Amino acid sequence: MESQNLNILDEVNKGATMGMDAISYVSEKVSDSKFKEVLDTEYNKYKKISQRVNDLYSNYSMKEPHETNAMNKMMVWYGIQMKTMTDNTTSKLSELLMQGTNMGIIEGRRLINQNQDTDIASDVKNILNDFVVMQEDSVETLKKYL
């Protein structure tokens, strides 16, 4: 069961680091100061989740939690650059972040559903649930900027 706890923590951490990467790439293109503040807040939420994973990870492994690899980071950066080449409006940037966030929600809900009948540690379940709820809230926030 330890490996399933680690798997969930790794997936949450990958999602959180990918969220932070995407926000930092998009933030470079933001001209709306209010939207920039929203992105800073969202970034900090992802960072807190990642810190919680890091704090808990040592209970299950001597290694560091997995993060997104360089290739994934490059693909996220490149995708944002290409999709905003002709349209870098706040609406477009919000849409791109929502698409990525929705992928995180889907993966998180899948992990929750697949592990309902297993003995996942309660602290791991809490981080997973908090991560999914945080992303769902983020989508609601980003919708206002479409």
PyMOL commands that set and color helices and strands:
alter all, ss='L'
color gray80, all
select helices_A, chain A and resi 2-27+33-57+70-83+90-114+122-143
alter helices_A, ss='H'
color red, helices_A
deselect
rebuild
show_as cartoon
